[in-house]
Amino acid sequence: MTHRVPHGVKMIPTILGICAILLLLTYFVAKGQEVTKQIIPGTPSVSTETLQATVETVEGNDLVVRTRDGKIREFRVPESRKFIIDKQEKTVHDLKPGTRLTAKATTTTTPVIERTITVGTGTVWWVSGNTLIATLPSGENRIFAVNDDFRFTVDGEKAPVWQFRKGMKISAEKIVEEPITEIEENTVITGRAPRNKKR
């Protein structure tokens, strides 16, 4: 089962930092803008956690176990959870006190960059230094303060703001990158039922 986690939710505790990085132009949007989304996966990492415990009691879907270090833990087990006890598939209702359980959880975590590219267009209305006023397709004029190293696209070529003249058709990109995390979890629980003592 694969979870896509944009807000840091995970069965095995993990803190996921989520932030947005705004690159290039602070604001250049208009009606008729073109938006493209890209998913850029990183290198996945795999972790495994093993829990060994003995069943103390079962009541309904509530399972109480004693871990190897003597701690008592309680779990609310869904009906869909299957246990492989002595190579046979069981539900929580089939578990007996004394059953030894081994839960092995394998988690594959893949960092992903979700990149949104917004292309806006306009017509130069006025320019002075690094300050630009552009007329958007909606007819609205917008003022922009442009960084020295930023380049617009004019007739398919990259151009700095100081080369603009009134009436030029220009376009620009706003790129937002958001790191997210995809988590795939696979938990297998096996066990051995208590053996009847010989008389």
Buried (B, 14 or more C-beta within 10 A) or exposed (E): EEEEBEEEEBEEEBEBEEEEEEEBBEEBBBEEBEEEEEEEEEEEEEEEEEBBBBBBEBEEBEBBBEEEEEEEEEBEBEEEBEBBBEEEEBBBEEBEEEBBBBBBBBBBBBBBBBBBBBBBBBBBBEBEEBEBBBBBEEEEEBEBEBEEEBBBBBEEEEBBBEEBEEEBEBBBBBBBBBBBBBBBBEBEBBBBBEEEEEE
